[in-house]
Amino acid sequence: ECILSVNISPPTPLAANATQGTTYAVQGVQLGDFLEINKPSHTSGLSIGNIRASAANQIAIQWVNSTTSQIVSPPNENYLIVLSRFDSFPNTPPANIA
């Protein structure tokens, strides 16, 4: 597990009541990696619906505008991304997982 600081600029403007997927180059990311993200500032109505490794060295972020107006986001902030990589998975889940 590692924490990456990645300079990201959300799509702007983001249309009202809309989602938009955007990809970003992040060296070292592999398909199958588990990712979590932390936006460094608050932008009213803007949230992240999902983050995933979409290809080798690439992430995809789903941006969400839950307002009735377009959002102009602050450009180029350093987001923290937690990357977890599992080299192998057990054949059967633990008993407490349904």
Salt bridges, closest charged atoms under 4 A:
ASP33 OD2 - ARG85 NH2 2.71
GLU77 OE1 - LYS39 NZ 3.21
